[in-house]
């Protein structure tokens, strides 16, 4: 049957002997043709904003997107919207079968980069299992920081790792960079550092879940820990608000010709200034900095962006 002939808006009917196909024109199938009534196909609603029970004046300012981490949806809500958090959560669960819990996110609250998370609908848990590029990652979003929006960035970095490289992940969290590299490439070792003891505990769980043996979890301040390790071929610095304060120690921990994957949230006009500062620090260490690649990973605010810089230090 030609695709244009079958009515997709109507349900196919069956009985004990026959299958009835709804069509939009008379065609000779070699079978009897008859007129019958068909039920309309119920269209699945996937946009929670069409279902949520809020005043009509609120509907235009509802969050248009949210993060999905495993079975948890994490939503940032403006003050005018937050009073309807439970209704928003219930509508998201109703429209997304994979979501079991909805949480509001009120921003970063402590030195471990954790977020002010509150369950507003569904199962009363902040712990889940997230899957990304073949990885299985256990996470408690109230205890550790994790962003699913960096999945593509993590894959880009992992693909650049060469066999037998020594990698240092200075702010590893639950290990998405470290584990993806260990799981898909063949590094000699990945040293995964984080200050947050809860992050290190989940990192250890994730190392076991993903059956990788060459990731070494280290709980502590990266500034102090990198100096205790063997020199790295590659260092990952995913701490976008504070990475610049660790750059000297990272350069010192890097082999000549090594690469630093440096992340920063900054105004476009300030990026060049930051690169000049990094070059000055490198010169003071007897090194030469060279920008290999630059990516705008995502927008952070109307005037600021999240940048990924690949910097080589000769």
Secondary structure, 3 states (H helix, E strand, C coil): CCCCCECCCECCEECCCCEECCECCCCCCCCCCCCCCCCECCCCCCCHHHCCCCCHHHHCCCCCCCEEECCEEEECCCHHHHCCHHHHHHHHHHHCCCCCEEEEEEEECCCCCCEEEEEEEECCCCEEEEEECCEEEEEECCCCCCCHHHHHHHHHHHHHCCCCCEEEECCCCCCHHHHHHHHHCCCCEEEEEECCHHHHHHHHHHHHHCCCCCEEEEECCHHHHHHHCCCEEEEEECCCCCHHHHHHHHHHCEEEEEEEEEEEEEEHHHHHHHHHHHHHHHHHCCCCEEEEEEEEEEEEECCEEEEEEEEEEC
